Amino acid sequence: MSDQKICSVTEIEDNNAINVIAVVDGKQRNVMAAKWDGTVYVYLNSCPHTGAPLDFIPGKFLSMDKKHLQCSTHGALFRFDDGYCIFGPCTEESLTPLSFEIRDENVYLID
Protein backbone atom coordinates (compact mmCIF):
# COMPACT_ATOMS: atom_id res chain seq x y z
CA MET A 1 0.00 0.00 0.00
CA SER A 2 1.34 3.44 -0.83
CA ASP A 3 0.48 6.48 1.24
CA GLN A 4 -3.18 7.25 0.71
CA LYS A 5 -5.24 10.08 2.06
CA ILE A 6 -8.28 8.77 3.91
CA CYS A 7 -9.75 11.97 5.36
CA SER A 8 -8.95 15.35 6.81
CA VAL A 9 -8.58 15.73 10.56
CA THR A 10 -11.49 18.18 10.57
CA GLU A 11 -13.85 15.52 9.15
CA ILE A 12 -13.57 13.58 12.42
CA GLU A 13 -15.50 15.15 15.28
CA ASP A 14 -13.67 15.06 18.60
CA ASN A 15 -14.59 11.99 20.68
CA ASN A 16 -16.14 10.31 17.65
CA ALA A 17 -15.20 8.25 14.58
CA ILE A 18 -15.92 7.96 10.87
CA ASN A 19 -15.77 5.10 8.39
CA VAL A 20 -13.81 5.46 5.17
CA ILE A 21 -13.02 3.00 2.39
CA ALA A 22 -9.30 2.47 1.80
CA VAL A 23 -7.03 -0.07 0.17
CA VAL A 24 -5.33 -2.18 2.85
CA ASP A 25 -3.11 -5.10 1.83
CA GLY A 26 -4.39 -4.79 -1.74
CA LYS A 27 -8.08 -4.97 -0.81
CA GLN A 28 -10.74 -2.33 -0.31
CA ARG A 29 -11.55 -2.30 3.39
CA ASN A 30 -13.64 -0.35 5.86
CA VAL A 31 -11.30 1.81 7.93
CA MET A 32 -12.27 3.72 11.04
CA ALA A 33 -10.63 7.06 11.79
CA ALA A 34 -11.32 8.06 15.39
CA LYS A 35 -10.46 11.13 17.44
CA TRP A 36 -10.35 11.28 21.23
CA ASP A 37 -9.37 14.47 23.03
CA GLY A 38 -7.86 15.81 19.81
CA THR A 39 -5.71 12.74 19.08
CA VAL A 40 -6.40 10.69 15.94
CA TYR A 41 -6.39 6.87 15.85
CA VAL A 42 -6.91 4.62 12.81
CA TYR A 43 -8.12 1.01 12.90
CA LEU A 44 -9.65 -1.51 10.55
CA ASN A 45 -13.39 -1.14 11.01
CA SER A 46 -13.71 -4.81 11.86
CA CYS A 47 -14.72 -6.32 15.20
CA PRO A 48 -12.23 -9.00 16.33
CA HIS A 49 -15.18 -11.18 17.39
CA THR A 50 -17.00 -11.56 14.05
CA GLY A 51 -15.19 -9.36 11.55
CA ALA A 52 -18.32 -7.22 11.17
CA PRO A 53 -17.95 -3.45 10.89
CA LEU A 54 -18.38 -1.74 14.25
CA ASP A 55 -20.94 0.64 12.78
CA PHE A 56 -23.64 -1.83 11.69
CA ILE A 57 -25.72 1.34 11.79
CA PRO A 58 -23.59 3.54 9.48
CA GLY A 59 -21.70 6.24 11.36
CA LYS A 60 -22.72 5.01 14.83
CA PHE A 61 -19.53 4.05 16.65
CA LEU A 62 -20.03 5.31 20.20
CA SER A 63 -21.24 3.66 23.39
CA MET A 64 -24.22 5.22 25.17
CA ASP A 65 -21.91 7.14 27.52
CA LYS A 66 -19.87 8.30 24.50
CA LYS A 67 -16.61 7.19 26.15
CA HIS A 68 -15.86 4.09 24.07
CA LEU A 69 -16.10 2.73 20.56
CA GLN A 70 -18.84 0.12 20.41
CA CYS A 71 -19.54 -2.75 18.06
CA SER A 72 -23.21 -2.41 17.22
CA THR A 73 -23.49 -6.15 16.46
CA HIS A 74 -22.74 -7.56 19.93
CA GLY A 75 -22.06 -4.49 22.09
CA ALA A 76 -18.32 -4.97 22.58
CA LEU A 77 -16.64 -1.83 23.97
CA PHE A 78 -13.19 -0.67 22.83
CA ARG A 79 -10.90 2.04 24.14
CA PHE A 80 -10.15 4.82 21.66
CA ASP A 81 -6.42 5.03 22.39
CA ASP A 82 -5.41 1.41 21.77
CA GLY A 83 -8.51 -0.38 20.43
CA TYR A 84 -8.47 -2.79 23.39
CA CYS A 85 -11.80 -4.51 24.12
CA ILE A 86 -12.87 -3.95 27.72
CA PHE A 87 -16.32 -5.53 27.52
CA GLY A 88 -18.09 -8.06 25.32
CA PRO A 89 -17.43 -11.33 23.52
CA CYS A 90 -13.93 -10.32 22.41
CA THR A 91 -12.65 -9.07 25.79
CA GLU A 92 -8.84 -8.82 25.86
CA GLU A 93 -8.65 -8.66 22.05
CA SER A 94 -8.05 -5.43 20.15
CA LEU A 95 -9.04 -3.66 16.99
CA THR A 96 -6.38 -3.83 14.28
CA PRO A 97 -4.40 -0.57 14.25
CA LEU A 98 -3.19 0.84 10.94
CA SER A 99 -0.03 2.89 10.43
CA PHE A 100 -0.82 6.47 9.55
CA GLU A 101 0.51 9.97 9.71
CA ILE A 102 -1.00 13.41 9.63
CA ARG A 103 0.31 15.84 7.03
CA ASP A 104 -1.19 19.26 6.36
CA GLU A 105 -4.24 18.36 8.48
CA ASN A 106 -4.91 15.24 6.38
CA VAL A 107 -4.76 11.63 7.58
CA TYR A 108 -2.72 9.27 5.39
CA LEU A 109 -2.33 5.51 5.67
CA ILE A 110 1.34 4.68 5.28
CA ASP A 111 3.37 1.55 4.53
N, CA, C and O atoms as a GROMACS GRO file, in nm:
protein
  444
    1MET      N    1   0.086  -0.117   0.000
    1MET     CA    2   0.000   0.000   0.000
    1MET      C    3   0.090   0.122   0.000
    1MET      O    4   0.183   0.131   0.079
    2SER      N    5   0.062   0.217  -0.088
    2SER     CA    6   0.134   0.344  -0.083
    2SER      C    7   0.054   0.440   0.003
    2SER      O    8  -0.063   0.416   0.033
    3ASP      N    9   0.119   0.550   0.042
    3ASP     CA   10   0.048   0.648   0.124
    3ASP      C   11  -0.081   0.688   0.055
    3ASP      O   12  -0.082   0.721  -0.064
    4GLN      N   13  -0.190   0.684   0.129
    4GLN     CA   14  -0.318   0.725   0.071
    4GLN      C   15  -0.395   0.809   0.171
    4GLN      O   16  -0.409   0.774   0.288
    5LYS      N   17  -0.444   0.920   0.121
    5LYS     CA   18  -0.524   1.008   0.206
    5LYS      C   19  -0.658   0.942   0.231
    5LYS      O   20  -0.725   0.896   0.138
    6ILE      N   21  -0.698   0.936   0.360
    6ILE     CA   22  -0.828   0.877   0.391
    6ILE      C   23  -0.930   0.980   0.437
    6ILE      O   24  -1.050   0.959   0.422
    7CYS      N   25  -0.883   1.091   0.492
    7CYS     CA   26  -0.975   1.196   0.536
    7CYS      C   27  -0.893   1.315   0.584
    7CYS      O   28  -0.771   1.308   0.595
    8SER      N   29  -0.962   1.424   0.614
    8SER     CA   30  -0.895   1.535   0.681
    8SER      C   31  -0.925   1.523   0.830
    8SER      O   32  -1.026   1.464   0.870
    9VAL      N   33  -0.839   1.578   0.911
    9VAL     CA   34  -0.858   1.573   1.056
    9VAL      C   35  -0.990   1.639   1.094
    9VAL      O   36  -1.057   1.595   1.187
   10THR      N   37  -1.027   1.744   1.022
   10THR     CA   38  -1.149   1.818   1.056
   10THR      C   39  -1.277   1.740   1.025
   10THR      O   40  -1.384   1.774   1.075
   11GLU      N   41  -1.268   1.635   0.944
   11GLU     CA   42  -1.385   1.552   0.915
   11GLU      C   43  -1.425   1.465   1.035
   11GLU      O   44  -1.538   1.418   1.043
   12ILE      N   45  -1.331   1.444   1.127
   12ILE     CA   46  -1.356   1.358   1.243
   12ILE      C   47  -1.391   1.447   1.361
   12ILE      O   48  -1.306   1.523   1.408
   13GLU      N   49  -1.513   1.438   1.409
   13GLU     CA   50  -1.550   1.515   1.528
   13GLU      C   51  -1.473   1.461   1.648
   13GLU      O   52  -1.445   1.341   1.656
   14ASP      N   53  -1.438   1.551   1.741
   14ASP     CA   54  -1.367   1.506   1.860
   14ASP      C   55  -1.454   1.408   1.939
   14ASP      O   56  -1.575   1.428   1.952
   15ASN      N   57  -1.391   1.304   1.992
   15ASN     CA   58  -1.459   1.199   2.068
   15ASN      C   59  -1.565   1.128   1.983
   15ASN      O   60  -1.676   1.102   2.028
   16ASN      N   61  -1.526   1.100   1.858
   16ASN     CA   62  -1.614   1.031   1.765
   16ASN      C   63  -1.527   0.959   1.662
   16ASN      O   64  -1.405   0.958   1.672
   17ALA      N   65  -1.591   0.899   1.562
   17ALA     CA   66  -1.520   0.826   1.458
   17ALA      C   67  -1.598   0.831   1.328
   17ALA      O   68  -1.719   0.857   1.328
   18ILE      N   69  -1.528   0.806   1.218
   18ILE     CA   70  -1.592   0.796   1.087
   18ILE      C   71  -1.541   0.670   1.018
   18ILE      O   72  -1.434   0.619   1.049
   19ASN      N   73  -1.619   0.621   0.924
   19ASN     CA   74  -1.577   0.510   0.839
   19ASN      C   75  -1.535   0.565   0.704
   19ASN      O   76  -1.601   0.653   0.649
   20VAL      N   77  -1.425   0.513   0.653
   20VAL     CA   78  -1.381   0.546   0.517
   20VAL      C   79  -1.342   0.415   0.449
   20VAL      O   80  -1.310   0.316   0.514
   21ILE      N   81  -1.346   0.416   0.317
   21ILE     CA   82  -1.302   0.300   0.240
   21ILE      C   83  -1.159   0.327   0.195
   21ILE      O   84  -1.130   0.433   0.139
   22ALA      N   85  -1.070   0.232   0.219
   22ALA     CA   86  -0.930   0.247   0.180
   22ALA      C   87  -0.877   0.112   0.135
   22ALA      O   88  -0.932   0.008   0.168
   23VAL      N   89  -0.769   0.116   0.059
   23VAL     CA   90  -0.703  -0.007   0.017
   23VAL      C   91  -0.602  -0.046   0.125
   23VAL      O   92  -0.509   0.029   0.154
   24VAL      N   93  -0.622  -0.164   0.182
   24VAL     CA   94  -0.533  -0.218   0.285
   24VAL      C   95  -0.492  -0.358   0.241
   24VAL      O   96  -0.578  -0.443   0.216
   25ASP      N   97  -0.363  -0.380   0.230
   25ASP     CA   98  -0.311  -0.510   0.183
   25ASP      C   99  -0.374  -0.550   0.050
   25ASP      O  100  -0.408  -0.666   0.029
   26GLY      N  101  -0.389  -0.452  -0.039
   26GLY     CA  102  -0.439  -0.479  -0.174
   26GLY      C  103  -0.589  -0.496  -0.187
   26GLY      O  104  -0.638  -0.525  -0.296
   27LYS      N  105  -0.663  -0.480  -0.077
   27LYS     CA  106  -0.808  -0.497  -0.081
   27LYS      C  107  -0.878  -0.373  -0.029
   27LYS      O  108  -0.827  -0.306   0.061
   28GLN      N  109  -0.994  -0.342  -0.086
   28GLN     CA  110  -1.074  -0.233  -0.031
   28GLN      C  111  -1.132  -0.278   0.102
   28GLN      O  112  -1.193  -0.384   0.112
   29ARG      N  113  -1.110  -0.195   0.204
   29ARG     CA  114  -1.155  -0.230   0.339
   29ARG      C  115  -1.223  -0.111   0.403
   29ARG      O  116  -1.199   0.004   0.366
   30ASN      N  117  -1.308  -0.140   0.501
   30ASN     CA  118  -1.364  -0.035   0.586
   30ASN      C  119  -1.258   0.001   0.689
   30ASN      O  120  -1.204  -0.086   0.757
   31VAL      N  121  -1.229   0.129   0.699
   31VAL     CA  122  -1.130   0.180   0.793
   31VAL      C  123  -1.199   0.283   0.881
   31VAL      O  124  -1.278   0.365   0.834
   32MET      N  125  -1.169   0.278   1.009
   32MET     CA  126  -1.227   0.372   1.104
   32MET      C  127  -1.120   0.471   1.147
   32MET      O  128  -1.013   0.433   1.195
   33ALA      N  129  -1.149   0.599   1.128
   33ALA     CA  130  -1.063   0.706   1.179
   33ALA      C  131  -1.135   0.765   1.299
   33ALA      O  132  -1.247   0.814   1.287
   34ALA      N  133  -1.070   0.761   1.414
   34ALA     CA  134  -1.132   0.806   1.539
   34ALA      C  135  -1.050   0.920   1.597
   34ALA      O  136  -0.930   0.932   1.572
   35LYS      N  137  -1.116   1.004   1.676
   35LYS     CA  138  -1.046   1.113   1.744
   35LYS      C  139  -1.096   1.120   1.887
   35LYS      O  140  -1.216   1.128   1.912
   36TRP      N  141  -1.002   1.117   1.981
   36TRP     CA  142  -1.035   1.128   2.123
   36TRP      C  143  -0.947   1.236   2.184
   36TRP      O  144  -0.824   1.230   2.175
   37ASP      N  145  -1.009   1.334   2.244
   37ASP     CA  146  -0.937   1.448   2.303
   37ASP      C  147  -0.834   1.506   2.208
   37ASP      O  148  -0.722   1.541   2.248
   38GLY      N  149  -0.872   1.518   2.081
   38GLY     CA  150  -0.786   1.581   1.981
   38GLY      C  151  -0.683   1.491   1.917
   38GLY      O  152  -0.615   1.534   1.823
   39THR      N  153  -0.668   1.368   1.964
   39THR     CA  154  -0.571   1.274   1.908
   39THR      C  155  -0.641   1.178   1.813
   39THR      O  156  -0.747   1.124   1.845
   40VAL      N  157  -0.581   1.156   1.696
   40VAL     CA  158  -0.640   1.069   1.594
   40VAL      C  159  -0.586   0.927   1.608
   40VAL      O  160  -0.468   0.907   1.639
   41TYR      N  161  -0.673   0.829   1.586
   41TYR     CA  162  -0.639   0.687   1.585
   41TYR      C  163  -0.703   0.625   1.462
   41TYR      O  164  -0.811   0.667   1.421
   42VAL      N  165  -0.637   0.526   1.402
   42VAL     CA  166  -0.691   0.462   1.281
   42VAL      C  167  -0.685   0.311   1.300
   42VAL      O  168  -0.581   0.255   1.334
   43TYR      N  169  -0.799   0.246   1.276
   43TYR     CA  170  -0.812   0.101   1.290
   43TYR      C  171  -0.889   0.045   1.171
   43TYR      O  172  -0.964   0.117   1.106
   44LEU      N  173  -0.871  -0.084   1.144
   44LEU     CA  174  -0.965  -0.151   1.055
   44LEU      C  175  -1.101  -0.144   1.122
   44LEU      O  176  -1.112  -0.165   1.243
   45ASN      N  177  -1.203  -0.117   1.046
   45ASN     CA  178  -1.339  -0.114   1.101
   45ASN      C  179  -1.392  -0.257   1.095
   45ASN      O  180  -1.478  -0.290   1.013
   46SER      N  181  -1.340  -0.339   1.185
   46SER     CA  182  -1.371  -0.481   1.186
   46SER      C  183  -1.360  -0.532   1.330
   46SER      O  184  -1.253  -0.529   1.390
   47CYS      N  185  -1.472  -0.580   1.383
   47CYS     CA  186  -1.472  -0.632   1.520
   47CYS      C  187  -1.390  -0.762   1.525
   47CYS      O  188  -1.408  -0.848   1.439
   48PRO      N  189  -1.301  -0.777   1.624
   48PRO     CA  190  -1.223  -0.900   1.633
   48PRO      C  191  -1.308  -1.024   1.661
   48PRO      O  192  -1.262  -1.136   1.641
   49HIS      N  193  -1.431  -1.005   1.707
   49HIS     CA  194  -1.518  -1.118   1.739
   49HIS      C  195  -1.576  -1.181   1.612
   49HIS      O  196  -1.568  -1.303   1.596
   50THR      N  197  -1.633  -1.100   1.523
   50THR     CA  198  -1.700  -1.156   1.405
   50THR      C  199  -1.647  -1.103   1.273
   50THR      O  200  -1.679  -1.158   1.167
   51GLY      N  201  -1.566  -0.998   1.278
   51GLY     CA  202  -1.519  -0.936   1.155
   51GLY      C  203  -1.617  -0.834   1.099
   51GLY      O  204  -1.589  -0.771   0.997
   52ALA      N  205  -1.732  -0.818   1.164
   52ALA     CA  206  -1.832  -0.722   1.117
   52ALA      C  207  -1.784  -0.580   1.144
   52ALA      O  208  -1.710  -0.556   1.238
   53PRO      N  209  -1.827  -0.485   1.060
   53PRO     CA  210  -1.795  -0.345   1.090
   53PRO      C  211  -1.856  -0.305   1.224
   53PRO      O  212  -1.964  -0.350   1.260
   54LEU      N  213  -1.785  -0.219   1.296
   54LEU     CA  214  -1.838  -0.174   1.425
   54LEU      C  215  -1.967  -0.095   1.408
   54LEU      O  216  -2.057  -0.103   1.491
   55ASP      N  217  -1.975  -0.020   1.300
   55ASP     CA  218  -2.094   0.064   1.278
   55ASP      C  219  -2.195  -0.008   1.189
   55ASP      O  220  -2.218   0.032   1.074
   56PHE      N  221  -2.256  -0.114   1.241
   56PHE     CA  222  -2.364  -0.183   1.169
   56PHE      C  223  -2.469  -0.080   1.127
   56PHE      O  224  -2.527  -0.090   1.019
   57ILE      N  225  -2.492   0.017   1.213
   57ILE     CA  226  -2.572   0.134   1.178
   57ILE      C  227  -2.470   0.238   1.132
   57ILE      O  228  -2.395   0.290   1.214
   58PRO      N  229  -2.466   0.269   1.002
   58PRO     CA  230  -2.359   0.354   0.948
   58PRO      C  231  -2.336   0.482   1.029
   58PRO      O  232  -2.429   0.557   1.058
   59GLY      N  233  -2.209   0.504   1.064
   59GLY     CA  234  -2.170   0.624   1.136
   59GLY      C  235  -2.191   0.620   1.285
   59GLY      O  236  -2.157   0.716   1.354
   60LYS      N  237  -2.247   0.511   1.338
   60LYS     CA  238  -2.272   0.501   1.483
   60LYS      C  239  -2.165   0.412   1.546
   60LYS      O  240  -2.171   0.290   1.538
   61PHE      N  241  -2.067   0.477   1.608
   61PHE     CA  242  -1.953   0.405   1.665
   61PHE      C  243  -1.947   0.413   1.817
   61PHE      O  244  -1.872   0.338   1.878
   62LEU      N  245  -2.023   0.501   1.878
   62LEU     CA  246  -2.003   0.530   2.019
   62LEU      C  247  -2.095   0.454   2.112
   62LEU      O  248  -2.209   0.422   2.078
   63SER      N  249  -2.043   0.425   2.232
   63SER     CA  250  -2.124   0.366   2.339
   63SER      C  251  -2.222   0.472   2.388
   63SER      O  252  -2.210   0.590   2.355
   64MET      N  253  -2.320   0.430   2.466
   64MET     CA  254  -2.422   0.522   2.517
   64MET      C  255  -2.360   0.637   2.596
   64MET      O  256  -2.407   0.750   2.588
   65ASP      N  257  -2.254   0.608   2.673
   65ASP     CA  258  -2.191   0.714   2.752
   65ASP      C  259  -2.091   0.796   2.671
   65ASP      O  260  -2.030   0.890   2.722
   66LYS      N  261  -2.075   0.760   2.544
   66LYS     CA  262  -1.986   0.830   2.450
   66LYS      C  263  -1.839   0.830   2.492
   66LYS      O  264  -1.763   0.920   2.456
   67LYS      N  265  -1.800   0.728   2.569
   67LYS     CA  266  -1.661   0.719   2.615
   67LYS      C  267  -1.583   0.607   2.546
   67LYS      O  268  -1.461   0.599   2.561
   68HIS      N  269  -1.652   0.522   2.471
   68HIS     CA  270  -1.586   0.409   2.407
   68HIS      C  271  -1.641   0.389   2.266
   68HIS      O  272  -1.751   0.434   2.233
   69LEU      N  273  -1.562   0.322   2.185
   69LEU     CA  274  -1.610   0.273   2.056
   69LEU      C  275  -1.689   0.147   2.084
   69LEU      O  276  -1.650   0.068   2.170
   70GLN      N  277  -1.799   0.127   2.013
   70GLN     CA  278  -1.884   0.012   2.041
   70GLN      C  279  -1.919  -0.061   1.913
   70GLN      O  280  -1.956   0.000   1.813
   71CYS      N  281  -1.908  -0.193   1.917
   71CYS     CA  282  -1.954  -0.275   1.806
   71CYS      C  283  -2.106  -0.285   1.817
   71CYS      O  284  -2.158  -0.334   1.917
   72SER      N  285  -2.175  -0.241   1.714
   72SER     CA  286  -2.321  -0.241   1.722
   72SER      C  287  -2.379  -0.380   1.700
   72SER      O  288  -2.500  -0.399   1.717
   73THR      N  289  -2.298  -0.479   1.663
   73THR     CA  290  -2.349  -0.615   1.646
   73THR      C  291  -2.368  -0.685   1.780
   73THR      O  292  -2.476  -0.739   1.806
   74HIS      N  293  -2.265  -0.685   1.866
   74HIS     CA  294  -2.274  -0.756   1.993
   74HIS      C  295  -2.244  -0.670   2.115
   74HIS      O  296  -2.238  -0.721   2.226
   75GLY      N  297  -2.224  -0.540   2.096
   75GLY     CA  298  -2.206  -0.449   2.209
   75GLY      C  299  -2.067  -0.443   2.269
   75GLY      O  300  -2.049  -0.383   2.375
   76ALA      N  301  -1.968  -0.504   2.205
   76ALA     CA  302  -1.832  -0.497   2.258
   76ALA      C  303  -1.787  -0.352   2.267
   76ALA      O  304  -1.817  -0.271   2.180
   77LEU      N  305  -1.714  -0.319   2.375
   77LEU     CA  306  -1.664  -0.183   2.397
   77LEU      C  307  -1.512  -0.181   2.382
   77LEU      O  308  -1.442  -0.267   2.434
   78PHE      N  309  -1.462  -0.081   2.311
   78PHE     CA  310  -1.319  -0.067   2.283
   78PHE      C  311  -1.271   0.071   2.326
   78PHE      O  312  -1.342   0.170   2.310
   79ARG      N  313  -1.150   0.076   2.381
   79ARG     CA  314  -1.090   0.204   2.414
   79ARG      C  315  -1.047   0.274   2.284
   79ARG      O  316  -1.004   0.208   2.189
   80PHE      N  317  -1.059   0.404   2.282
   80PHE     CA  318  -1.015   0.482   2.166
   80PHE      C  319  -0.865   0.469   2.145
   80PHE      O  320  -0.819   0.448   2.032
   81ASP      N  321  -0.787   0.483   2.253
   81ASP     CA  322  -0.642   0.503   2.239
   81ASP      C  323  -0.563   0.380   2.197
   81ASP      O  324  -0.453   0.394   2.143
   82ASP      N  325  -0.615   0.260   2.219
   82ASP     CA  326  -0.541   0.141   2.177
   82ASP      C  327  -0.630   0.033   2.116
   82ASP      O  328  -0.580  -0.074   2.080
   83GLY      N  329  -0.760   0.058   2.105
   83GLY     CA  330  -0.851  -0.038   2.043
   83GLY      C  331  -0.877  -0.162   2.126
   83GLY      O  332  -0.937  -0.257   2.077
   84TYR      N  333  -0.834  -0.162   2.251
   84TYR     CA  334  -0.847  -0.279   2.339
   84TYR      C  335  -0.993  -0.297   2.382
   84TYR      O  336  -1.058  -0.201   2.423
   85CYS      N  337  -1.042  -0.420   2.373
   85CYS     CA  338  -1.180  -0.451   2.412
   85CYS      C  339  -1.188  -0.469   2.564
   85CYS      O  340  -1.119  -0.553   2.622
   86ILE      N  341  -1.272  -0.388   2.627
   86ILE     CA  342  -1.287  -0.395   2.772
   86ILE      C  343  -1.415  -0.463   2.816
   86ILE      O  344  -1.433  -0.493   2.934
   87PHE      N  345  -1.506  -0.489   2.719
   87PHE     CA  346  -1.632  -0.553   2.752
   87PHE      C  347  -1.687  -0.620   2.626
   87PHE      O  348  -1.678  -0.564   2.517
   88GLY      N  349  -1.743  -0.739   2.643
   88GLY     CA  350  -1.809  -0.806   2.532
   88GLY      C  351  -1.743  -0.938   2.497
   88GLY      O  352  -1.654  -0.984   2.568
   89PRO      N  353  -1.789  -0.999   2.388
   89PRO     CA  354  -1.743  -1.133   2.352
   89PRO      C  355  -1.598  -1.141   2.307
   89PRO      O  356  -1.543  -1.251   2.295
   90CYS      N  357  -1.534  -1.028   2.283
   90CYS     CA  358  -1.393  -1.032   2.241
   90CYS      C  359  -1.304  -0.962   2.344
   90CYS      O  360  -1.200  -0.906   2.308
   91THR      N  361  -1.344  -0.967   2.472
   91THR     CA  362  -1.265  -0.906   2.579
   91THR      C  363  -1.120  -0.954   2.570
   91THR      O  364  -1.093  -1.071   2.547
   92GLU      N  365  -1.029  -0.861   2.590
   92GLU     CA  366  -0.884  -0.882   2.586
   92GLU      C  367  -0.829  -0.894   2.444
   92GLU      O  368  -0.710  -0.917   2.427
   93GLU      N  369  -0.913  -0.877   2.342
   93GLU     CA  370  -0.865  -0.866   2.205
   93GLU      C  371  -0.866  -0.718   2.169
   93GLU      O  372  -0.916  -0.636   2.247
   94SER      N  373  -0.813  -0.684   2.054
   94SER     CA  374  -0.805  -0.544   2.015
   94SER      C  375  -0.843  -0.525   1.869
   94SER      O  376  -0.834  -0.618   1.788
   95LEU      N  377  -0.887  -0.405   1.838
   95LEU     CA  378  -0.904  -0.366   1.699
   95LEU      C  379  -0.767  -0.365   1.632
   95LEU      O  380  -0.665  -0.350   1.700
   96THR      N  381  -0.764  -0.381   1.501
   96THR     CA  382  -0.638  -0.383   1.428
   96THR      C  383  -0.595  -0.240   1.394
   96THR      O  384  -0.661  -0.174   1.314
   97PRO      N  385  -0.485  -0.193   1.455
   97PRO     CA  386  -0.439  -0.057   1.425
   97PRO      C  387  -0.373  -0.051   1.288
   97PRO      O  388  -0.313  -0.149   1.243
   98LEU      N  389  -0.384   0.062   1.222
   98LEU     CA  390  -0.319   0.084   1.094
   98LEU      C  391  -0.218   0.198   1.109
   98LEU      O  392  -0.241   0.294   1.181
   99SER      N  393  -0.106   0.184   1.039
   99SER     CA  394  -0.003   0.288   1.043
   99SER      C  395  -0.052   0.408   0.963
   99SER      O  396  -0.102   0.395   0.851
  100PHE      N  397  -0.036   0.525   1.022
  100PHE     CA  398  -0.082   0.647   0.955
  100PHE      C  399   0.003   0.764   1.001
  100PHE      O  400   0.076   0.755   1.099
  101GLU      N  401  -0.009   0.871   0.928
  101GLU     CA  402   0.051   0.997   0.972
  101GLU      C  403  -0.040   1.110   0.928
  101GLU      O  404  -0.121   1.097   0.837
  102ILE      N  405  -0.023   1.222   0.995
  102ILE     CA  406  -0.100   1.341   0.964
  102ILE      C  407  -0.006   1.440   0.897
  102ILE      O  408   0.098   1.476   0.952
  103ARG      N  409  -0.045   1.484   0.777
  103ARG     CA  410   0.031   1.584   0.703
  103ARG      C  411  -0.066   1.691   0.655
  103ARG      O  412  -0.168   1.660   0.593
  104ASP      N  413  -0.035   1.814   0.682
  104ASP     CA  414  -0.119   1.926   0.636
  104ASP      C  415  -0.266   1.904   0.672
  104ASP      O  416  -0.355   1.929   0.592
  105GLU      N  417  -0.289   1.858   0.796
  105GLU     CA  418  -0.424   1.836   0.848
  105GLU      C  419  -0.501   1.725   0.776
  105GLU      O  420  -0.623   1.717   0.787
  106ASN      N  421  -0.430   1.639   0.703
  106ASN     CA  422  -0.491   1.523   0.638
  106ASN      C  423  -0.434   1.396   0.698
  106ASN      O  424  -0.317   1.391   0.738
  107VAL      N  425  -0.516   1.292   0.703
  107VAL     CA  426  -0.476   1.163   0.758
  107VAL      C  427  -0.441   1.071   0.641
  107VAL      O  428  -0.523   1.050   0.551
  108TYR      N  429  -0.320   1.016   0.643
  108TYR     CA  430  -0.272   0.927   0.539
  108TYR      C  431  -0.238   0.791   0.598
  108TYR      O  432  -0.170   0.784   0.701
  109LEU      N  433  -0.284   0.684   0.534
  109LEU     CA  434  -0.233   0.551   0.567
  109LEU      C  435  -0.095   0.541   0.506
  109LEU      O  436  -0.072   0.589   0.394
  110ILE      N  437  -0.002   0.480   0.578
  110ILE     CA  438   0.134   0.468   0.528
  110ILE      C  439   0.178   0.322   0.533
  110ILE      O  440   0.120   0.240   0.605
  111ASP      N  441   0.280   0.291   0.455
  111ASP     CA  442   0.337   0.155   0.453
  111ASP      C  443   0.405   0.125   0.584
  111ASP      O  444   0.458   0.015   0.602
   0.00000   0.00000   0.00000
